[in-house]
Amino acid sequence: MVASVVSLERCLNATPWTVRLGRGSMGQPALEVYDAETLIDVVVETSVAPEILRGARCGVSRGRPYAVAWGRLPADSIVPAVLFSTGRWARETHPAEAIGVGGFCWLAVMPGRYRTVTVGQDGTRCARLRVRAGHPS
């Protein structure tokens, strides 16, 4: 599933983040992730050991807290299950709807304050990251 520009804009509307599809130095597709207009990551399509979870940030926009996570799609191109957690031990989890972007990566946005994000596939946990504070907007 490839997200349209409209669905990406709807997903990121009212948040401090933006994304842009571009090209890497070798011409491969790339996703640029911006936090408050600062480039924080570039995800380039690769067939070598993709990082299913690349990053996660939290921030506030218009007085409301949000969290975002992103990564590369696995080899089967199925968008992973994404869970944001509020507690230190991930006891309280909140599933987020992840969308495929550009056919090689994914993005998930969730309203609220979270400490960690976990990504899984077929019921198996693949990766976990602490949600880092974003740039002030």
C-alpha positions in Angstrom: 0.0 0.0 0.0 1.4 3.4 -1.0 0.0 6.4 0.7 -1.2 9.3 -1.4 -0.1 12.8 -0.7 -3.6 13.6 0.5 -3.5 10.7 3.1 -0.1 11.8 4.3 -1.2 15.3 4.7 -4.3 14.1 6.6 -2.2 11.9 8.8 0.2 14.7 9.7 -2.3 17.5 9.8 -2.1 19.5 13.1 1.2 17.9 14.0 4.7 19.4 14.1 6.0 16.9 11.5 6.2 16.8 7.7 7.5 14.3 5.3 8.7 14.6 1.7 9.4 11.9 -0.9 12.7 12.4 -2.8 15.7 10.6 -4.2 18.9 9.3 -2.6 22.3 10.0 -4.0 22.1 6.8 -6.2 18.6 7.7 -7.4 16.7 5.3 -5.1 13.5 6.5 -3.5 13.9 8.3 -0.2 11.6 9.7 2.6 12.7 12.8 4.4 11.3 13.3 7.9 11.1 16.8 9.3 10.4 18.0 12.8 9.5 21.7 13.1 11.1 22.2 9.7 14.3 20.5 10.8 15.4 17.5 8.8 15.7 14.6 11.4 16.0 11.5 9.2 16.3 10.3 5.6 15.0 6.8 4.9 16.4 5.4 1.6 15.0 2.3 -0.1 17.3 -0.6 0.3 17.1 -4.4 0.0 19.8 -4.9 2.6 18.5 -5.6 6.2 15.9 -2.9 6.4 15.4 -1.2 9.8 11.7 -1.9 10.4 11.7 0.9 13.1 13.9 3.9 12.3 12.7 6.6 14.7 10.0 8.0 17.0 9.4 11.5 18.3 6.9 13.3 20.5 5.8 16.9 20.3 3.0 19.4 20.9 1.1 21.3 18.2 -1.7 23.7 18.9 -1.6 22.7 22.6 -2.1 19.0 21.8 0.5 16.2 22.3 1.3 13.9 19.4 3.8 11.0 18.7 5.1 9.8 15.3 7.1 6.7 14.4 8.5 5.6 11.1 10.6 2.9 9.5 11.2 0.7 6.4 8.7 -1.9 5.2 9.9 -5.5 5.7 10.7 -7.6 2.6 7.0 -8.7 2.2 6.0 -5.0 2.1 3.3 -5.5 4.7 2.8 -2.5 7.0 3.8 -3.5 10.6 1.6 -3.4 13.7 2.6 -0.3 15.7 1.9 0.1 19.4 2.6 3.3 21.4 3.1 2.8 25.2 2.6 5.2 28.0 4.2 3.4 30.9 7.8 2.3 31.4 7.0 -1.4 31.1 4.6 -1.0 28.2 1.7 -2.1 30.2 -0.7 0.4 28.6 -0.4 0.1 24.9 -2.3 2.0 22.1 -2.4 0.6 18.6 -1.7 3.2 15.9 -2.7 3.0 12.3 0.5 2.8 10.2 0.4 3.7 6.5 2.8 2.7 3.8 4.7 5.5 2.1 6.3 5.3 -1.3 6.2 1.5 -1.4 9.3 1.2 0.9 8.6 2.7 4.3 5.8 3.4 6.7 4.6 6.2 9.1 2.3 6.2 12.1 1.0 9.2 14.0 -0.9 9.1 17.4 -2.4 11.8 19.5 -1.2 11.7 23.1 2.0 11.4 25.2 4.0 8.1 24.9 7.3 6.8 26.2 8.0 3.9 23.8 6.9 2.5 20.5 6.9 -1.2 19.5 6.7 -2.6 16.0 5.7 -6.1 15.2 4.8 -8.4 12.4 2.7 -11.6 12.5 2.3 -11.2 16.3 6.1 -11.1 16.9 7.8 -8.0 18.3 10.5 -6.9 15.9 11.8 -3.6 17.4 11.2 -1.1 20.2 12.4 2.5 20.7 12.0 5.2 23.3 10.0 8.1 21.9 12.3 11.1 21.9 11.3 14.6 22.4 11.0 16.6 19.3 12.0 20.2 18.5 9.8 22.9 20.1 7.3 24.3 17.6 
